[in-house]
Amino acid sequence: MATGNNPFGDMTKMFEQFKMPGIDMTAILEARRKEVDAMVEANKAAYESIQAMARKQAEIMTQAMKGMQEAAQAAISGGADPAKQTEIVRKAFEKTLADMKELAEMGRQSQADAMAHMTQRATEQMQEIKKLMQPK
């Protein structure tokens, strides 16, 4: 029954056959379509955030591996100065904390974006319900 990108297909036509006094079936179906659209937007925002977080994690892993290689090469080449090694470890720890904070912020922003889509639709839905409840 679905046609093209419209998951509701010809449902509007089908429901119009069953007209009930005082009930606007077209408005009800349109409201459901808007809810699906809001969910699609929320999921799109979440998906884009997941992709960004995956890219960031890959970047973090690449930087960590590069740092470990540099530290190992320094140790092998006789640069096993304890003060230098301590500084390398401290910088790596600080970088890890900064990366974790950035990932947490990305996750928080993703949730906020998804909720914004859903909250906007809920507000619209309340306005639609109020409008439908108005006497004609």
C-alpha positions, 0 to 999 in steps of 0.5 A: 500500500505504501507508495514512493517515500510515503509510508502511508501510501493510499491510506488517506483514500482508504480512510476517506471511505469511512467518514465519521461525523465530526472526525477529520480522518485526513487531519489524523493521518497528517498528524501521524505523518508528521510524527513519522517525519519527526522520528526520521529527523531525530534518527537522522541526527542520532545517526550523524552523531554516531558517525562523527563519534566513530570518526573521532574515536578513529582519530583518537586511536590513530593519535594514541598509536602514534604516541606509543610508537614515538615513546617506544622509539625514544626508549629504544634509542636510549632516551629512557630519561625518567623525567621525559618518560613521565612527561610523555605519560602525563601528556598522554593522560591529559590528551585521553581526558580531553578526548573523553570529554569531547566524546561525552559532549558529542553524545550529549549534543546528539541527545539534545538534537534528537530530543529537540526534534521530538519536543518540537513535534510534541508541541505541534501535536498539542497545538493540533489537538487544541485546534481539533477540539475547537467547536466548528 
